[in-house]
Amino acid sequence: MAPGAAAKWFTGQDRYTLAHQRLLEGSTSASFEGMVQAWQQAPNNEERNNLNSLLKLAVSEDCGRSLSQNSLPDWLPNLVIQREVIQNLNQIMLKLSINGVSNSNISEVKLVKWPDQTVIANSPVIGAGGYFAVETRRLEKPITAGLYQLVISANGEESFNRWIVLSEPSVKQRISWKDSKNWRIERGNLPNPACPSPVLSMSMYDLNDTTWTPLWTEDVDGKLPTTLPKIDVPDGRYWLSVGLIESRWQGEISILDIQTITRPVDYPGF
């Protein structure tokens, strides 16, 4: 942790000051609790920006694993929150989804932006191995920085209830089509060395398959490709999806920000 001792983000003994002070003292989880309390005080724009900067600083310690010391319950061993911007050739779609694995029957997943703006309140789709997912599509505006309350209800289990603090989404679209055969990936801000390097997720779909089950998918980290590799699918017309995934943690909860581009392609017309 190397925040400048002369940082002058906050003044006075308020929630913002205390959260910053706890971070400087090396108590990341206590700082995070202070951030939650500060978001509950209806911060103004300057305070919101300061809280967003403070969260990024806290994540730089260990990619967010120390933000919360609360463990996931035994019936919910895996949980992921993901924001996604999906751009095809003529429109942009904003999406938020919550997925994970549970060995109990989940009845509802609810996400509310503090204090009372419901983002998701749905029964999940349950798949093999206890995998579940809920999502909201065609959001009118991005899921912005702020405080969110996540409640997951399961039959016979005590409800899982957590405060989630999200950072401001990137305003820069880093991935875009170069032409029908290639895409470009622009440099972003300096990467957080505590977090995994970005991952490129490529998937190919049958245009006639309404279930949108990928025929092929591959995830690559490290040196990211900018063209589709040779794959084993019949000649034809497909839907190609290429997503750039950046990840961090809030305790044991994985938080992903994804920028995806999609388009129809003729294969192997590459």
TAURVEN-V480052 format. One record per backbone hydrogen bond with DSSP energy under -0.5 kcal/mol. NH is the residue of the N-H (numbers start at 0). CO is the residue of the C=O. Records with the same first field share a line. If there is no record, write none. Layout:
BEGIN
NH = CO  CO
END
This chain:
BEGIN
6 = 3
13 = 11
17 = 13
18 = 14
19 = 15
20 = 16
21 = 17
22 = 18
23 = 19
24 = 20
25 = 22
26 = 21
27 = 25
30 = 26
31 = 27
32 = 28
33 = 29
34 = 30
35 = 31
36 = 32
37 = 33
38 = 34
39 = 35
40 = 37
41 = 38
47 = 43
48 = 44
49 = 45
50 = 46
51 = 47
52 = 48
53 = 49
54 = 50
55 = 51
56 = 52
57 = 53
58 = 54
59 = 55
60 = 57
61 = 57
62 = 58
64 = 61
66 = 63
75 = 72
77 = 100
79 = 98
80 = 253
81 = 96
82 = 255
83 = 94
84 = 257
85 = 83  92
86 = 84  259
87 = 85  90
92 = 85
94 = 83
95 = 135
96 = 81
97 = 133
98 = 79
99 = 131
100 = 77
101 = 129
102 = 74
103 = 74
105 = 103
106 = 152
107 = 152
108 = 121
109 = 150
110 = 119
111 = 148
112 = 116
113 = 146
116 = 112
117 = 115
118 = 110
119 = 110
121 = 108
124 = 132
125 = 123
126 = 130
129 = 126
130 = 127
131 = 99
132 = 124
133 = 97
135 = 95
138 = 93
143 = 141
145 = 165
147 = 163
148 = 111
149 = 147  161
150 = 109  148
151 = 159
152 = 107  150
154 = 104
156 = 153
159 = 151
160 = 158
161 = 149
163 = 147
165 = 145  163
172 = 170
173 = 171
175 = 183
177 = 181
178 = 181
182 = 225
183 = 175
185 = 173
192 = 190
194 = 191
198 = 244
199 = 219
200 = 198  242
201 = 199  217
202 = 240
203 = 215
204 = 238
206 = 236
208 = 205
209 = 207
211 = 208
213 = 211
214 = 203
215 = 203
217 = 201
219 = 199
222 = 220
223 = 221
227 = 180
232 = 230
235 = 266
237 = 264
238 = 204
239 = 237  262
240 = 202
241 = 260
242 = 200
243 = 258
244 = 198  242
245 = 243  256
247 = 254
248 = 62
249 = 252
250 = 63
251 = 69  249
252 = 249
253 = 78  251
254 = 247
255 = 80
256 = 245
257 = 82
258 = 243
259 = 84  257
260 = 241
261 = 86
262 = 239
264 = 237
266 = 235  264
269 = 267
END
